[in-house]
């Protein structure tokens, strides 16, 4: 299969493999090797338990350049702040209800989404995977349909499966949006992850100020609202409009509170 001129490198530059809380340095190297065999070069580390060492480079088997160039972030939120689309790889269903994608479908949508900016595919810890709070930062989940009788994949194997599907999507023709797709790839003006998190922070504050929760725990409502807005694939203008509405809501709430205090 021939590679379309310039198409594969340009799209691959916007594909980011993010490893969160990796416990064994050798797994970082093995993941980097899996990536490089499929033409992916953007490796990002989030709070690894141990920094890359000799075992990392031994397992990389020639993919040392990916490790040396990999930025290290303290949190997943920082690592994906400039991303337009974020996919979280998870082995099982969680309380965080995300659209669950087959790796092939996820790869095709991810490649389409690179037209609007960086796309992150996030892998969690070897034993426990991604935490619910980290999955909440994702637009959708990726599940590798392994044999239920022996379903455990090591980190590098999971990265290899997804990297292979990304390679196939990069080399293939552009895919049309499947009918009925809930989580479509973002458009060219898609909001960054940092912009979305700013909106969610302001929304949480505004809901508190207007006593929306009425004494109930806010976590459930915020999870549902996050899913709603993430599915909408908001752009820069959408974010400005919504934050303007929230700002006026907050201003009116403060005025009402001040009036009540002066009665």
N, C-alpha and C positions, 0 to 999 in steps of 0.2 A: 504494500500500500504506500503510495507516494504522499509526501507531505506538501500541502499547499504552501507556496512561497510566502514567508513572513507570518502566516497565520498562526502556526503552532508556537513559535517563540513569543509573539506578542501576547497571545492569550495566556500562555504558561507563566509569563512574568507577573500576572495578576492572581495567580493561584498560590495560596499560602497554606502550608501544612503546619499546624500549631500543636505542639506536645505540651500537655499540662501536667505538672507535678510528677514528671518521670522519676522513678525510684532508682533504676539501674542505669548507669552511664552507658553500658554496652548497648542498651536498647535504643539510645539516641543515635548511635552509629549505625545500627542495623536499619533503623527507620530512614536515615539519610541515604543509605545504599539503595533501599527500596525506591525512594524518590528518584534518585539520579538515574536508575535504570529506565525510568519512565519519562525522563526529560524534565522533571520538576526540580527547581533549584531554591525555592523560597522556604526555608525551614525557620520556624520561630519556637523558642522555648519559653515556657511560663513556669516560674518558681520550681526548677528541678531540684529534687532532694539532694543530688550530688552533681557538681559541675562536670562537664565532659573531661575525661581523663584518657589514659593510655588504652583502656578497654574500649572506649568510645571510638577511637581512631582505628583500633584493630578490627572492630566490627564494621566500620565504615567501608573498608576494603576499597579505598580509592575515592570515596565521597567526602574526603576531609575538607574540601573547599566549602561544602554546604554547612559543615559544623562551624568552621572558623568564621563564616559570614553570618551565622544565626544570631539575631538579637535575643537578649534575655529580658523578659518583663516580670514584674512582681505580681501582676494579676492578668487574668484573661481579658478583662475589660480594657486594660491598657493595650494589650496585644492586638485587639481587633478594632480599636477606636476609629481607624480610617477606613474600615471595610464597609462595603455596600451590602454584602450578604455573608451570613455565617451559618455553617452547618456543623452540628455536633454529632460525633459518632458515639452511639450507645448500644450496649448489648441487650438491654431489656427496657421494658416500659417503666416509666417513672411517674411520679405525681405531676410532673410538668408535662402537660399534654401538648406535644408538638406533632405536626404532620410527619409521619415516618416514611422515609424514602428508601427504595432499593438503591444500592450503590450506582447502578447504571443510570437510573433516572436522576439521582443526585449529581452525578458527574456531568450529564448533559446540561442540566440546568445551571450548574456552576460555571461551565464553560461559556454559556450564553451570558451569564451575569458578569463575566469579566469585561464585557464591553462598557460597563458603567464604572468599573474600578476594582479594587482588591476584593478577593473572595477568600474566606478562611474556612478550612476544613479542620475541625478541632478534635483531637484525641485525648482521652483522659488517662488517669493513673492505671498502672498495670493491674492492680487488684480491684480497685473500687470504681474506676472510670471517672466520669464527670459528675460533679456534685449538682444537685438540683438548682442551686443558685447560678452555676455556670451554664447549665442547659437553658436557663431563662434568658441568657444573652444570645441564644441562637434562633434563627428564623425557622429551622426545621431540623429533624434528626435523621441520621443515616444508620440503617441497621443492616448488617451483613447476615444473610439468611443461612447460617451454618447449621449443621446437624444438631437438633435439640438434645440428642443423647450424648453429644460431646461438643458443646457449643463454644468452648473457650478458645479464643484466638489470642496469640501473644501480640504485643503492640506492633512489632515490625511486620507481622503477617497481615494485620488489619490495614496498616499503612500501604502495604504492597497491593492488596486487593483494591483499595480505593484509588491508588495511584495508577494502577492498570486501567481502571475504568475511565479515569481522567485522560489518560493517554489515548484511549480509543475515541473518546469524545473530541479530543483535540485534533485527531487525524481524520475524523469523519466529517460528513457534511453537517451544516447547521441544522439543528433540530427545531421543529416547530413546537409551540407550546401545546402539550397534550390537552385534549378537551376535558374540562372539569377540573383542571389543576387548581388547587387552593393556593399554594404558595408559588407564585410566578417569580421568575428572576426579575430583579429591579430594572427600572429604566435608566436612561442616560443621566438623569438628574437626581438619582437616588440619594437620599440622606445618608450621611456616614453613621457608623455605629455610635460615635461620640455624640452626634446631634440627637439621635434617638434616646440615648441615655440621659441627655439633658432634658428632653421632653418628659421622660418618665419621672425624673426627679422632681420637676416642677409640678407634674400632675399629682404625684403623691402629696406634695406640700399643699396644693390647692384643695384636694379632697379632705385633708385634715382640717384646713381652715374653714370649710363649709360644713364640717361635721357629717360628711357623707357616710361614714362607716357606722355612726350611731353607737359607738362603744364596741362594735365588733372588731375582730382582728383584721387589719387591712391587707394581709398577705394574699388571701384568696382573690379579692377583687383586683388587686394589682396584677396578679398572674394572668387573669382573664383579660384585663385591659392590655397588657403587654402583648399577648397572643393576637388580639384584635388588630393592634396597630402594626405589629410585625407582618401580618398577612397583607396589610394594605400597601406595603412597599412605598412608604411616604417619600416625597422628594423634598428639596430644600424649601420650596414655597409652601408646601403643606406644613412643614415644621414651623415656619415663621407664623403662619396663620393660626395654628393650634396654640402656639405659645403666646400669641397676642390675645387670644380668647382667654387663656388661663391667667394671663397677667391682669386683664380686666376683672375676671372673676375674683382674683385675690385682692385687687384694689377695693371692689365692692364689699368683700367680706371684712376687710379692715375697717372700712367706713361704718358698716353695720355694727361691728364690735365697739368702735369708738362711740357711736351714738348710744349704744346700750349702756356703756360705762358712765355716760354723762347724764343719764336720765335720773 
